[in-house]
Every structure is written in C-alpha cells, then in structure tokens.
Amino acid sequence: MTVTADLDKVLDKKYENLSLPEVLDAPVAALAGVTDAHGEALAALKIKTVGDLGRNKYVRWAVAMADLQDRTH
C-alpha cells in the first residue's frame, strides 16, 4: 500500500521535496516555525532530528494525554 502526504505546510521550503526518511533525519528546524534556537533547546532532551522528536517518549506521552482529553470532552 502506498501512502502519500503533503508535507509542504509543515516543513520549511528547503525540506519540502525530501523523502520521508530524509525528513526524519533532518534537524528539527526543518519543521515550519521551529528555529535553530528551538533545536538547540530540544537537544538538551537528546532531540536532534525530526525523527527523534516524533519518537521521543515525553512527546508521545503528551500527545496521548492530549488526544485522550480531546476525545472525552
């Protein structure tokens, strides 16, 4: 099964034409609205790439709790 997604709105222009594996290996500043300074702050949590951010247990926990709240209210 082929899955496609339009990531243009969530990525900086420089990263829009990369493959998903390349995006996941890109620095977090590849995400629209995330600056290099934000990336440096996230590095304190050992988050350096988009993939690191998406796989971070604290991020996943927060997303799960927010989703649960949204579904119950």
N, C-alpha and C positions, 0 to 999 in steps of 0.2 A: 504494500500500500504506500503510495506516495503522499507525503504531507507537505503542503506549501503554506507559507505565511508571509505577509507583507510586513517586513520589519523596518521599513523606511521611517515610520513615525517614532520608533523607539531607539533608533541609532543615529549617531552623528553621520553626516554625509559621507565622510571618509570610509565608513564601515558598511554602508548600505549594500554593496554588491558582493560581500564576502559570503562564503558558505557558512552554514550553521556551526560546524566545527571551528572554523576560523573566528567567528564571532565569539564563541565560548572561550577561545584562547586569547581574545583581545582584552586590553585593560578595561577596567570598569568605566573609565572615562569615555569609552566608545558608546555608552548609553546616553541618549539625549538628556541634557540637563545635569549630567554628572561631570564635575570638573576634575582636573588633575589633583586639586587640593582635597576634594572628596575622596579620591582614590587613595591619597596618602593617609587620610584618616582611617579608611577601611583596611588599609594594610596592617594596622595595629591588631585587627582581628584575623590576620592572615588571609585577607580577601584581596587578591591582586587582579583577578580576571573576572569577566562576566560569568564564566562557569563557576568560579569559586563563590561568587555572590549567590548564584542560584542554588548551589549545593550546601551553603552554609547552614548548619543546624539551627542557629538562632533565627536566621531569616525564615527558614521553613517553619519553625515553631510559631513565630509571629504571624506568618501568613495563615497557618492552620487555625490559630485562635481567632484572627480577624474574620476568616471565612465562616467559622462556626458561629460567631456573633451575628454576622450578616444573615445567616440562614435562619436564625432563631428570633430575629426582630424584624 
